[in-house]
Amino acid sequence: MPTFKNEVYLGEGLYASFDGYQFLLRAPREEGDHFVALEPAVHTAYVEFVERTLKKRRSLVDAQMTLDDFVSALDAISNVDKPAWFDFGSAPGSFASYRGYYDQLALSYVAGSEQTLSVISLLAQARTAIGSRFTGYKGGTFVMGPDTPLWASNYGDVSDLAIIGVEEHDDKVVILTVHKI
């Protein structure tokens, strides 16, 4: 396995170096190293892409829905009999105190399920959650109000997966999420 002058390990099996003109990325593999060379114009375009993506992501993270936002978004759905799904393909389950912040609310998900809740069922759960008491993972009772932030997370997990929106499609409703780092 060759090494290059001033090569730096970036993580995830990726190394970087600079030869005075281009940036070289190297990923060692059993069958031989894989390389990508970024000349200055491509490197600049890549850096701009990363900056735009991170800026967009930060604005999405700031858009975390509250319980009231979620109820309003579900109320606006034209056909409440449509099935609801998370954007990562799992079916929504039920509400519980979020393990990351006990005073916040998590909507669980069921991976691999072929059945899911209808919007009307999910809306009923969300409305019932407003003003309800939930027990934190390690105890304590927390009342969830309209301004309570929402997460997609199963009981006892800290997913850091914020719920940021609801989209209506022809055949379903999708609950949008983003990792909040």
C-alpha positions as CSV (number, residue, x, y, z in Angstrom):
1,M,0.0,0.0,0.0
2,P,1.7,3.2,-1.1
3,T,1.8,6.3,1.1
4,F,2.2,9.8,-0.1
5,K,4.1,12.8,1.2
6,N,2.0,14.8,3.7
7,E,-0.8,12.3,3.5
8,V,-3.5,12.7,6.2
9,Y,-6.0,10.1,7.4
10,L,-9.5,11.7,7.2
11,G,-11.4,8.7,8.6
12,E,-13.7,6.0,7.1
13,G,-10.7,4.5,5.3
14,L,-9.9,7.7,3.4
15,Y,-6.6,9.5,3.0
16,A,-5.8,12.9,1.6
17,S,-2.7,14.6,0.2
18,F,-1.8,17.6,-1.9
19,D,0.9,17.5,-4.6
20,G,1.2,21.2,-5.1
21,Y,-1.5,21.3,-7.8
22,Q,-4.3,18.9,-7.0
23,F,-5.8,17.3,-4.0
24,L,-5.5,13.5,-4.0
25,L,-8.0,11.3,-2.2
26,R,-7.0,7.6,-1.6
27,A,-9.1,4.8,-0.4
28,P,-7.1,1.6,0.1
29,R,-8.8,-1.6,-1.0
30,E,-7.7,-5.3,-1.0
31,E,-7.7,-5.3,-4.9
32,G,-5.8,-2.0,-5.0
33,D,-6.2,1.6,-4.0
34,H,-8.9,3.8,-5.4
35,F,-7.9,7.4,-6.2
36,V,-9.7,10.7,-6.9
37,A,-7.7,13.7,-8.0
38,L,-9.3,17.1,-7.5
39,E,-7.7,19.8,-9.6
40,P,-8.2,23.4,-8.3
41,A,-11.5,24.2,-10.2
42,V,-13.0,20.9,-9.1
43,H,-11.9,21.3,-5.5
44,T,-13.4,24.8,-5.4
45,A,-16.7,23.5,-6.8
46,Y,-16.7,20.7,-4.3
47,V,-16.0,23.1,-1.3
48,E,-18.9,25.3,-2.6
49,F,-21.2,22.3,-2.8
50,V,-20.3,21.3,0.8
51,E,-20.9,24.8,2.1
52,R,-24.3,25.1,0.3
53,T,-25.3,21.7,1.5
54,L,-24.4,22.4,5.1
55,K,-26.1,25.8,5.0
56,K,-29.3,24.1,3.7
57,R,-29.0,21.4,6.3
58,R,-28.6,24.0,9.1
59,S,-31.8,25.7,8.0
60,L,-33.6,22.4,8.0
61,V,-32.4,21.6,11.5
62,D,-33.7,24.9,12.7
63,A,-37.1,24.1,11.3
64,Q,-37.8,21.3,13.8
65,M,-41.6,20.9,14.2
66,T,-43.5,21.4,17.4
67,L,-46.4,19.3,18.4
68,D,-48.8,22.1,17.3
69,D,-46.9,22.5,13.9
70,F,-47.4,18.7,13.4
71,V,-51.1,18.8,14.2
72,S,-51.6,21.8,11.9
73,A,-49.7,20.0,9.1
74,L,-51.7,16.9,9.4
75,D,-55.0,18.9,9.6
76,A,-54.1,20.4,6.2
77,I,-54.0,17.0,4.5
78,S,-56.8,16.7,2.0
79,N,-57.4,12.9,2.4
80,V,-56.9,11.9,6.1
81,D,-57.4,8.2,5.1
82,K,-54.0,8.2,3.4
83,P,-51.2,6.1,5.1
84,A,-48.4,8.0,6.8
85,W,-44.8,7.0,6.5
86,F,-41.5,8.4,7.6
87,D,-39.1,9.6,4.8
88,F,-36.8,6.8,5.8
89,G,-39.4,4.2,4.9
90,S,-40.7,3.1,8.4
91,A,-44.2,3.4,9.7
92,P,-45.0,5.8,12.5
93,G,-46.0,4.2,15.8
94,S,-46.9,6.0,19.0
95,F,-45.8,9.0,21.0
96,A,-43.5,8.8,24.1
97,S,-41.1,11.0,26.0
98,Y,-37.9,11.4,24.0
99,R,-34.8,9.8,25.6
100,G,-32.6,12.7,24.6
101,Y,-34.7,15.3,26.3
102,Y,-37.5,13.9,28.5
103,D,-39.5,17.1,28.2
104,Q,-39.7,16.6,24.4
105,L,-41.8,14.1,22.4
106,A,-40.8,11.2,20.2
107,L,-42.9,9.5,17.6
108,S,-41.7,5.9,17.3
109,Y,-41.2,4.0,14.1
110,V,-41.7,0.4,13.0
111,A,-39.0,-0.7,10.6
112,G,-40.0,-3.3,8.0
113,S,-43.7,-2.9,8.6
114,E,-46.1,-3.2,5.6
115,Q,-48.9,-1.6,7.5
116,T,-49.0,1.9,8.9
117,L,-51.2,4.4,10.5
118,S,-53.6,6.6,8.6
119,V,-53.3,10.3,8.9
120,I,-56.6,10.5,10.9
121,S,-55.2,8.0,13.4
122,L,-51.9,9.8,13.7
123,L,-53.7,13.1,14.0
124,A,-55.8,11.8,16.9
125,Q,-52.7,10.6,18.7
126,A,-51.0,14.0,18.2
127,R,-54.0,15.9,19.5
128,T,-54.3,13.7,22.5
129,A,-50.6,14.2,23.3
130,I,-51.1,18.0,23.8
131,G,-51.5,18.5,27.5
132,S,-50.9,14.8,28.3
133,R,-48.3,13.5,30.8
134,F,-45.5,11.3,29.6
135,T,-42.9,9.5,31.8
136,G,-39.3,10.1,31.0
137,Y,-37.0,7.1,30.3
138,K,-35.4,7.3,33.7
139,G,-38.5,8.6,35.5
140,G,-40.2,11.9,36.0
141,T,-43.4,13.1,34.5
142,F,-43.5,15.7,31.7
143,V,-46.5,17.5,30.3
144,M,-46.3,18.0,26.5
145,G,-47.7,21.2,25.2
146,P,-48.2,22.7,21.7
147,D,-44.6,24.1,21.6
148,T,-43.0,20.7,22.4
149,P,-40.4,19.7,19.8
150,L,-40.8,16.5,18.0
151,W,-38.4,13.7,17.2
152,A,-38.5,10.4,15.3
153,S,-37.1,7.9,17.8
154,N,-38.0,4.7,19.5
155,Y,-38.4,4.4,23.2
156,G,-35.1,4.5,25.0
157,D,-33.2,5.6,21.9
158,V,-31.5,9.0,21.2
159,S,-31.8,9.2,17.4
160,D,-31.2,12.9,17.0
161,L,-33.7,12.6,14.2
162,A,-35.8,15.8,14.2
163,I,-39.2,15.9,12.5
164,I,-39.2,18.9,10.2
165,G,-42.2,18.6,8.0
166,V,-45.1,16.7,6.5
167,E,-45.6,16.2,2.7
168,E,-48.7,15.0,1.0
169,H,-48.2,12.7,-2.0
170,D,-50.8,11.1,-4.3
171,D,-50.8,7.8,-2.4
172,K,-49.4,8.7,1.0
173,V,-48.2,11.3,3.5
174,V,-44.5,11.5,4.3
175,I,-43.1,12.7,7.6
176,L,-39.8,14.5,6.9
177,T,-36.8,14.2,9.2
178,V,-33.3,15.4,9.5
179,H,-30.4,14.4,11.7
180,K,-29.8,17.2,14.2
181,I,-26.2,17.3,15.1
